[in-house]
Amino acid sequence: MPTIAIAGASGKLGGATLSALLAHNLIPASSIIALTSSHPGSSTFTALAATAPGLQVRHASFEDPASFEQALRGVDRSGGGEDDNDDGSGKNKKRKKWVEVSDGDGRERHHRVAINAAVKAGVRCIYYSSLAFAYSPQTRSGTSTSKAAVMRAHLRTEAYLTRLRDGKQLDSVTVLREGLYAESWPLYLGYFAADGADPRREVLLAGDGKVSWTAIRDLGIASAVVLAAEGGSEFDNGLFYLSTRARTAMDMAEVAGLVGAARGGKEEEEVGLDEAAVRWWASTYEALEEGECEVDDGMLEELLGRVGVKPEGMEEVVRRMVKG
């Protein structure tokens, strides 16, 4: 039985992956190591430790490479995501600010902390949580380019992992390009509030396009199934899209309509253009217009089916968020 480390176990994706591993009995808790930036004794660390008997919790901070290396000692497979930048006090959460920079200096800098630590600790298999941009409807596969700055950082990390594998520092690199969080629609709708507190009747965007929105719960389950696969050979050195199908994809105008309906028709949101949008974020909308996030791949459904789960629809997610 391999020992699996879940990076960012106190975050959204890492937490969902950990929950899925345990809830679906995919691997014993004693074979799981939950990594968190929170320190021993904090409320977050303590809550993680109480998740299941036998679960190990270790401190690993992206700001402290040595802590990551120490936390990954004895691990066979590493996966997960970033946590919520919370030290357990509830006072340390910061909004990430990223800009387009040279290779190694963008948001991939944190990715490399974890990757380099894994290599030094002797981890041989890494499962990297990337994003489901860069999908090509023409080839029905992923590309190595994207109009979205956020995805270009992930592509740099993917390339870095490939170099390490080709250099024999890793045995296997599995890339999971995961669909845009269905729960993140307020972010893409110009930070439009999910709770209805925002009085605006119009949402201005730099562009629009279909998105295969995917619930965090479903991404966690699919990631867990991949991580726990026996032998790992089925997914070794592959690139997979974990996303809902194109037939269910919705653009921002359609999502705004769902929000209005969930609020009882009190709001009638319209999506327009705002060329003065922040350049870095605006590149995301350019990617949407190009169809980079309209994924048509059945891998997510297939993985969820292995544990008897069906994908949660965007309508359900919006209703849940708006209604509370």
N, C-alpha and C positions, 0 to 999 in steps of 0.2 A: 504494500500500500504506500503510494508516494506521499511525501509531506508537501502540502500546498500552502503557500503564503498568499494572503489577500492584502494587497497594498490599499491604503485608504479605507480600511474596514469600517471606519466611523463616518464615511462619506456616503453619497447617494448610490453610486454604482457598486463600490466595494461592499457597502452594507447590504445591498440587494443580492449580491453574489454570495456573500456569507450566509444570509438568510436562506437562500435557495439550496445551498449545499446541505444545510442542516435540515430544512423542512422536508426535502425530498430524499433524505437519507442517502445522498450520493457518495458520501465519504464520512468516516467517523470523525467526530469533533476532535479527537485526540491526534488526528493527522492534519489538523488545520492550525495555522498560525495567523492570527489577525494582527495586522500592523496598523498603528495609529500614531499621529503626531502628538497625541495627548500623552501626558506623563503618568506614571504609576501614582495612584492616589487621587487622580482627578475623577470627576463624575463620569466622564466619557470612558475612560480606561476601565473604571470599576463596572460600568454597565456592560461593556463588551465582555469582560471576564465572566460576568454572570449569565451570558447568553446561553451557554451549554456546558455541562460538566466535561472536563477534559480539554476544553478549548484553551490554547495558549494565546496570550496577548502580549505583544512586544511594542516598545516605543521605537518609531522610525520616522525621522523628520527629513523632509526634502531640503531643509536648511542645514542639516548635519549629516553629511555623507557617512561618517563613522558609525552613527547610530543605525543607519540603514544596513550597512555591511554586517554589523553585529546581529541585527534582528533577522538577517537572512541566513545565518549559519545553520546548516543542517537541512536546508530546504531543497526539494527536488524541482518543484514547479512554482513559478511566481506569476501572479496575475492581479487584476483588480483595477483600481483607479486612484485618483487623488482624493484626499479627504477634504473636510470642510474648513480647513485652516483654523481649527478650534483646539485650544490647549486644555479644554475641559472647564474653563472658567466661564465660558460664554461671552468673553469680552475681547477675544482675539480674532474674530472673523473679519477678513479684509476683502474688499472687492479686488479681483485680479485686474491689472491694467497691462495689456500686452500691446506691443507695437511690432511692425515688420522690421526685422533686423537680420544680421548675417547668421549663417549656420552655427548653431550651438549657443547663441545668445538670446534666443526668444524663449517662449514658454517650454520649448523642448529642453531647456537647461535643467528643469526639475526632472523631466523624464530620464535624462542621462545620469542624474544622481542615483536613481533607483537601479538603472540598468548596470552602471559601473559597479555599484555595490553588489549586485547579484553576481556579476562575473567574479569579483574578488572573493565572494563568499562561497563560490563553487556551485552556484545554481546553474544547471545545464539547459533548462527549458524555460523560455519566457513566453507568456501569452500577453500580447500588448493590446490594450483597449484604445483603438484609434477611432476616427469619426467616419460616418457614412456619407462623406462628400466624395467627389471624384469618380462617381459611378458614370459609366458611359452607356447610354441607351443603345448606341450603335453596336457595340461589341458585347453588351450585357456583362460587363466585367469592370474591375477597377482600373484606374489610370494612375500615373505617377505625377500628375499635374492637377492643379486646382486654381480657380479664380479666388477662392476664399483664403484669406490670410491665416485664419485659425486652422484650416486644413493643411496649409503649407508647412506649418510647424510640425504637425503629425507626420507628414510625409518625410520631413527631415529625420524624425525619430525612426520611422520605418527603415529608411536607408541606413541609418547608423546601426540598427540591429542587424541588418543584412550583412554589413561589413564585418561585424563581430562574428556572425555565424560563418561567413566565408573564411574568416581568419581562424576558425576552429576554437574560438573562445566560448562558443555556445554550440550545443548539439542541435537545438531546434528553436525556431522563432515562429510563433503563430500570431498573425495579425487579425484582430477582430474589428472590422470597421462597423461601428455600432450606430444605429439610426439616431437622428436627432431626438433628444428626450421629448416625448410628448408633453411632459410637464413644463418644458421650457418655453412654451408659446408666449408668455408675457414678455420674455426677453426679446424674441424675434418680432413681436408686435410693438416695438418701441417702448418696452417696459410697461406696457398696458397692464394695469393691476388686475389680478385674478379675483380680488375680493369686491370689485365694483366701486372701490373708493375713488378711482380716477374719473373725474367729471368730463373728460374729453369725449366728443362725439365723432371725432375723426382721428384715425391713426395714420401717420405719415411714414412711409417706407421708401427706401431707395430702389426697390424692385420687388418682384414677386415671382413665385414659381412653386411647382408642386413639391411637397415634402412627404416622404414616407415616415411619418411620425411614429415613434416607438416608445412604449411605456417603460419606465425604469425597471419596474418589476420584471417585465419580460426579458429585458437585457440581462438582468441579474441571473435569471433562470437559465437562459441560453449560455451565458458565460460559465456558469457552474457546471452545466452538462459537459461542456468542452474541457474544462479544467480536470474534471473527474473521470474522463474517458479512460478506460483500461488500456494500459500500454501507451496511450497517447498517439499511436501511429496514425490513427484516422485523421487527426488534425495537424500532425507535425508539419512544420514548414509551409503551412498554407495561408492564404489570404481569403477571409470570409466576410461577407456582408451579413450582419444581423439586423434586419430591418423588416418592417411590415411590407406587404406587396404593393406594387404600383397602383393596383386597382383601388386601393384605399387611400392613396395619397391625396393630400389637400394643400391648396395654396393658402396664403395668409388671409386673403379675402374670405375664403370659405371658413377658416378658423374663426375669424372675427364674427362671421355669421353665427357660428355655434355659440360663441360667447354671448352674443346678443340674445339668442334664444334661451340660453341657460339663465339669463338674467330676467327672463319674462318679457322680452321685447322692449324693455325700457330704454335700451341703447341701440342705436343703429350705426354701427361702426362702418366706416368706409376706408378703403386702403388707397392711398395716393402716393405721390412721389415727393421726395425731399432730397434734392441733389446736394444739399448742404450737410448731409449726414456725415458722421465721422468716417474718414476714409477707410480706416481699418475694418470697421464694422460693415461699412457699405459694400466691401468686397464680398461679404457673405451673401448679400442679395444678388450680386452679379452671378455668383455661383448658382443660386436658386433659379435665376432666369435661364441659365444654361442647362438646367435639368439635372444638375449634379446630385441632388438629393431625392430624385424620383427613382428609387431602387426597385428593381424587379427580380428578387432573389428569394427562393423558398427555404433557405437555410434556417431562418428564425422559426418558421412554422414547424419545420421538421424536428428541430431540437426541442421545442416546447412540447410537441406531440409525444416525445419519448417519456415525458412525465405527466402526460394527460392534461396539458394546459393549452388554452387557446389565447392568442394575442388580445390584449385589451384595446378596444377601438378608441380613436381620437374623441369621438362623441362622449364616451364614458369618462375619459380623462378630464375633459373640459367641464363636464357636469359635476364630477367629483370635486374639482378644484373651486369652481364657482359656488356650488351649493355648500361646500364644506363637509 
